[in-house]
């Protein structure tokens, strides 16, 4: 039996798919939830314990730890699958440590570099993960938001001058690389003090930052399978970030908080949807990407702007599996082997919602014992662990042939859990 290693921030959904295939499965990730299925060997960075805080993901996540935890397995592994949080660029053998990390980095780099060929999927994506390189590479062929790179020694006044040149536009500041909507801040064009605050709080100042035009509209994600010579769009979803639930236009939370798959086709003109699919397929082919990839776009009326490309599994993973009735890991592996499957059309809608803790709380499963059977709860913390305010707590998913009924069921479950946790 061949050995498959899954790496990422949260490997739970991919583990579920892997266990349906003929692999001996290994996993190294940040999160270890109570509902994660047991695999042959596993390591987790976050050790959840009763009455102890799970801490802040933004402060504690360390990709080096995830890689080091499984370094002794890699030589004997046949295939490696990467998910969000772990880049194939880490396998180039040039990882550097922070001063307080006690890891034999020379040994780890050697192991990773020697085994990069085992990655099932894209192996060289630096020009995609670096959002400014991606912008420079694609802006002449595709419509992308206006983007400027801010140097490491950022001069706030120079930045403000750029903003003032485009007084008809809104801007955000974001990191050069990253995912999940973390590290993105919405700017008030007229407030230099706000700009100073955002810049001083960024974690990626040494590499520089991006000043990017904020494009209003529907945030869509097109899932595309790529092979060496072809690409195929399989579903278009509506991405939801925390701003979707906020009323304050000046303080947006861009962290990913779910999706609806597929999009409500009745809302869009057929020619726009056709263009979204064709544009996404074209971009994946232009970037020579294989396996499962996602193209994030903003659509408003007939206008389509590409925001970024995710050269890996997307947050829509389980929704895609549910509504299409496929094993997405198996589909990804086949595409990497130059085999595009025939994907069925979705018959229902699937919705996913990540619940972020409204305050610091002690988690208990009594909070969702009476929920509707139509709702699935996953990413469940261990009993009595402490979840900090604004940290991800649970994931809700549901499926329904009627999109409005689905939204209502998800929101009802969300409100019930939040109320139960507070009480």
C-alpha positions in Angstrom: 0.0 0.0 0.0 1.4 3.4 -1.0 1.9 6.0 1.7 0.3 9.5 1.4 1.3 12.4 3.6 -1.1 15.4 4.0 0.3 18.7 5.2 -1.5 22.0 6.1 -3.3 24.2 8.6 -6.3 21.9 8.9 -6.0 18.5 7.1 -9.4 17.1 8.5 -11.4 17.3 5.2 -8.6 15.9 3.0 -8.1 13.1 5.6 -11.7 12.1 5.2 -11.2 11.8 1.4 -7.9 10.0 1.7 -9.4 7.3 4.0 -11.8 6.3 1.2 -8.8 5.6 -1.1 -6.2 2.9 -1.1 -3.4 4.7 0.8 -1.7 4.4 4.2 -2.4 8.0 5.4 -0.1 10.3 7.4 -0.9 13.8 8.5 0.9 16.8 10.0 -1.1 20.0 10.6 -1.7 22.9 13.0 -5.3 22.0 14.1 -6.3 18.8 15.7 -10.1 18.8 16.1 -12.2 16.2 18.0 -13.8 15.1 14.8 -10.6 14.5 12.8 -10.4 10.9 11.8 -7.4 8.9 13.0 -4.8 8.0 10.4 -1.8 5.7 10.5 0.5 8.4 11.8 -0.3 12.0 12.8 1.3 15.1 14.4 -0.5 18.3 15.4 1.0 21.7 16.5 -1.9 22.8 18.5 -2.4 20.6 21.5 -5.9 21.3 22.8 -6.3 20.6 26.6 -9.2 21.2 29.0 -9.3 24.6 30.6 -6.3 25.8 28.6 -6.4 28.4 25.9 -6.0 27.4 22.2 -4.3 30.7 21.7 -4.3 33.0 18.7 -3.7 31.3 15.3 -2.2 34.5 13.8 0.5 34.4 16.6 1.1 30.7 17.0 1.0 29.2 13.5 4.4 28.1 12.3 4.8 26.2 9.1 8.3 25.1 10.1 6.9 23.2 13.0 4.4 21.3 10.9 7.2 20.3 8.5 9.7 19.4 11.2 7.1 17.2 13.0 6.9 14.9 10.0 10.5 15.1 8.8 11.3 11.6 10.0 8.5 10.2 7.8 9.1 11.9 4.6 11.9 9.6 3.3 9.5 6.7 3.4 6.5 8.5 2.0 5.4 7.9 -1.6 3.2 11.0 -2.2 2.8 14.4 -0.5 -0.4 16.5 -0.7 -0.2 20.1 0.4 -3.1 22.2 1.6 -3.4 25.8 2.8 -0.5 26.9 5.0 2.2 24.8 3.4 3.8 25.9 0.2 5.9 23.8 -2.2 8.4 26.6 -2.1 9.3 25.4 1.4 10.7 22.3 -0.3 13.5 24.3 -2.0 15.8 23.8 0.9 16.2 27.4 2.0 13.9 27.7 5.1 15.4 30.0 7.7 14.6 30.0 11.4 13.6 32.7 13.8 16.0 33.2 16.7 14.0 31.3 19.3 13.4 28.1 17.2 15.3 25.0 18.3 15.2 23.0 15.1 18.0 21.3 13.0 17.1 23.4 10.0 20.0 22.1 7.9 18.7 18.6 8.2 15.1 19.6 7.6 16.0 21.6 4.5 17.9 18.7 3.1 15.0 16.2 3.6 12.5 18.6 2.1 14.6 19.4 -1.0 15.4 15.8 -1.6 11.7 14.8 -1.5 10.0 17.8 -3.4 9.4 15.5 -6.3 6.9 13.6 -4.2 4.4 16.5 -4.1 1.2 15.6 -6.0 0.3 19.0 -7.5 2.0 22.3 -8.3 5.7 22.4 -7.3 6.8 25.9 -8.4 4.3 28.7 -7.5 6.5 31.6 -6.2 5.1 33.9 -9.0 1.6 33.1 -7.9 2.0 33.2 -4.1 3.8 36.5 -4.3 0.8 38.7 -5.1 2.8 41.5 -6.7 4.6 39.2 -9.1 1.3 37.6 -10.0 -0.1 41.1 -10.7 2.8 42.1 -12.9 2.7 38.8 -14.8 -1.1 38.8 -15.5 -2.2 42.4 -15.6 -1.7 42.8 -19.4 -4.0 39.9 -20.3 -6.6 40.0 -17.5 -8.5 42.6 -15.5 -6.9 42.9 -12.1 -7.3 45.6 -9.4 -4.8 48.4 -9.5 -1.9 47.3 -7.3 1.3 48.9 -5.9 4.1 47.4 -4.0 5.1 49.3 -0.8 8.8 49.0 0.1 10.1 47.6 3.4 10.9 51.1 4.6 7.4 52.4 4.0 6.9 56.1 3.8 3.3 56.7 4.9 3.1 60.1 3.1 4.3 58.6 -0.2 1.6 56.0 0.2 -1.0 58.6 0.9 0.1 60.5 -2.3 -0.7 57.3 -4.3 -4.1 57.1 -2.7 -4.9 60.7 -3.4 -4.1 60.3 -7.1 -7.0 57.9 -7.3 -9.6 59.7 -5.2 -12.4 57.8 -6.9 -11.1 54.5 -5.6 -10.9 52.7 -2.3 -7.8 50.8 -1.2 -6.8 47.9 1.0 -3.4 47.0 2.4 -2.4 43.3 2.3 0.7 41.1 2.7 2.7 40.0 -0.3 1.7 36.4 0.4 -0.9 34.8 2.6 -4.3 33.2 2.4 -7.6 33.0 4.1 -8.1 36.8 4.2 -5.6 37.3 7.0 -3.5 40.4 7.1 -5.9 42.5 4.9 -6.9 45.9 6.2 -9.4 48.3 4.6 -8.2 51.9 4.3 -10.0 55.2 4.7 -8.5 57.3 2.0 -8.7 60.5 4.1 -7.1 59.2 7.3 -3.3 59.1 7.4 -3.5 58.1 11.0 -5.5 55.0 10.1 -2.9 54.2 7.4 -0.1 54.6 10.0 -1.9 52.2 12.3 -2.4 49.6 9.7 1.1 49.7 8.5 2.6 49.5 12.0 0.5 46.4 12.7 1.5 44.4 9.7 3.7 41.3 10.2 5.3 41.3 6.8 7.0 44.7 6.7 10.4 43.3 5.9 9.2 41.8 2.6 7.1 44.8 1.8 3.3 45.2 1.5 0.7 45.7 -1.2 -1.6 48.7 -1.7 -4.4 47.4 -3.8 -7.6 48.9 -5.2 -10.7 47.6 -3.4 -13.2 46.3 -5.9 -16.8 46.1 -4.8 -19.0 43.3 -6.0 -19.7 39.5 -5.5 -16.7 37.5 -4.4 -16.7 34.4 -6.5 -14.4 31.4 -6.6 -14.0 29.2 -9.7 -12.7 25.7 -9.0 -10.6 24.5 -11.9 -8.9 21.2 -12.6 -5.6 21.5 -14.5 -3.6 19.0 -16.4 -0.3 19.4 -18.3 -2.2 20.4 -21.5 -5.7 21.3 -20.4 -7.9 22.9 -17.7 -11.6 22.4 -16.8 -13.9 24.5 -14.6 -16.0 22.3 -12.4 -18.0 24.7 -10.2 -18.3 28.4 -9.4 -19.0 29.3 -5.7 -19.7 32.4 -3.8 -17.0 33.1 -1.2 -18.1 34.7 2.0 -15.7 36.6 4.3 -16.6 38.1 7.7 -17.4 41.4 6.1 -20.5 39.7 4.6 -22.0 39.7 8.1 -20.8 43.2 9.1 -22.6 46.5 8.7 -19.7 48.9 9.3 -18.3 49.7 5.9 -15.1 51.3 7.3 -14.0 48.3 9.4 -14.0 45.2 7.3 -12.9 41.7 8.4 -11.7 39.9 5.2 -11.1 36.5 6.8 -12.7 33.7 5.0 -15.8 32.5 6.7 -17.5 30.2 4.2 -19.1 29.8 0.8 -22.2 28.8 -1.1 -21.7 26.2 -3.9 -22.7 26.6 -6.6 -23.6 30.2 -7.0 -27.2 31.2 -7.6 -27.1 31.1 -11.4 -30.4 33.1 -11.6 -28.5 36.1 -10.3 -26.1 36.4 -13.2 -26.3 36.8 -16.9 -25.4 33.6 -18.7 -22.6 35.4 -20.8 -21.0 36.6 -17.5 -20.9 33.0 -16.1 -19.5 31.7 -19.3 -16.8 34.3 -19.2 -16.0 33.5 -15.6 -15.5 29.8 -16.5 -13.5 30.5 -19.6 -11.4 33.2 -18.0 -10.6 30.9 -15.1 -9.6 28.0 -17.3 -7.4 30.2 -19.4 -5.6 31.6 -16.4 -4.9 28.1 -14.9 -3.5 27.0 -18.3 -1.4 30.2 -18.7 0.1 29.6 -15.2 0.7 25.9 -16.0 -1.1 24.7 -12.9 -2.2 21.1 -12.4 -4.6 19.4 -10.0 -7.2 21.3 -8.0 -6.9 25.1 -8.2 -9.1 28.1 -7.4 -9.5 31.5 -9.2 -10.9 34.2 -7.0 -12.8 36.9 -8.8 -15.0 40.0 -8.1 -18.1 40.2 -10.3 -20.3 43.3 -10.5 -22.7 43.4 -13.4 -20.7 42.6 -16.6 -17.4 43.6 -15.0 -15.1 40.8 -13.9 -11.8 41.3 -11.9 -9.4 38.6 -11.0 -8.2 39.0 -7.4 -5.8 36.0 -7.0 -5.2 32.3 -7.8 -5.0 29.6 -5.2 -2.7 26.9 -6.6 -4.1 24.3 -4.1 -7.3 23.0 -2.6 -9.7 25.8 -1.7 -12.0 26.4 1.3 -14.9 25.1 -0.8 -13.4 21.6 -0.6 -16.3 19.8 1.2 -19.0 21.8 -0.6 -17.6 20.7 -3.9 -17.5 17.1 -2.8 -21.0 17.2 -1.5 -22.8 18.8 -4.4 -20.8 17.1 -7.2 -20.7 13.7 -5.5 -17.0 13.3 -6.1 -13.9 12.5 -4.0 -11.9 15.7 -4.7 -8.6 14.3 -3.5 -8.9 11.4 -6.0 -10.0 13.9 -8.7 -6.9 16.1 -7.9 -4.6 13.1 -8.1 -6.0 12.0 -11.4 -5.7 15.5 -12.9 -2.0 15.6 -11.8 -1.7 12.3 -13.7 -3.1 14.0 -16.8 -6.6 12.6 -16.4 -9.6 14.9 -16.3 -12.8 13.2 -15.0 -16.3 13.9 -16.2 -17.8 16.0 -13.5 -21.6 15.8 -12.9 -23.7 19.0 -12.6 -24.7 20.0 -9.0 -28.3 19.2 -8.1 -28.4 21.0 -4.7 -26.7 23.9 -3.0 -24.2 23.5 -0.2 -23.3 26.2 2.3 -20.4 26.4 4.7 -20.0 28.9 7.5 -17.1 29.2 10.0 -18.2 30.4 13.4 -15.7 32.8 15.0 -16.0 33.0 18.8 -17.8 36.2 19.8 -15.9 36.4 23.1 -13.4 34.3 25.1 -15.2 31.1 26.1 -15.0 27.6 27.3 -16.2 25.2 24.6 -18.8 22.6 25.4 -20.7 20.2 23.1 -24.1 20.9 24.8 -24.2 24.0 22.6 -25.3 22.1 19.5 -27.1 19.0 20.7 -30.5 20.1 19.5 -29.5 21.3 16.1 -31.4 20.4 12.9 -30.3 17.1 11.3 -29.8 19.1 8.0 -26.8 20.8 9.5 -23.4 19.1 9.9 -20.9 20.5 12.5 -17.2 19.9 12.0 -13.8 21.3 13.2 -15.1 20.6 16.7 -12.7 21.6 19.6 -12.0 19.3 22.5 -14.4 19.6 25.4 -13.7 22.5 27.9 -10.8 24.0 25.9 -10.7 27.8 25.9 -11.3 29.5 22.6 -10.1 33.1 22.4 -12.3 35.9 21.0 -12.4 36.2 17.2 -10.8 32.8 16.7 -12.4 30.1 14.5 -14.5 27.8 16.7 -16.8 25.5 14.5 -17.7 24.9 10.9 -21.3 24.5 9.8 -22.3 22.9 6.5 -25.7 22.1 5.0 -27.2 21.1 1.7 -30.6 22.0 0.2 -32.2 22.3 -3.2 -33.5 25.8 -2.2 -30.8 28.3 -1.5 -32.9 30.6 0.7 -33.9 27.7 2.9 -30.3 26.7 3.2 -29.2 30.1 4.2 -32.0 30.2 6.8 -31.0 26.9 8.3 -27.3 27.8 8.6 -28.1 31.2 10.2 -30.5 29.6 12.6 -27.9 27.1 13.7 -25.3 29.8 14.0 -27.5 32.0 16.2 -28.4 29.0 18.4 -24.8 28.0 19.0 -23.7 31.6 19.7 -26.5 32.0 22.2 -25.8 28.7 23.9 -22.1 29.5 24.2 -22.7 32.8 25.8 -25.2 31.3 28.3 
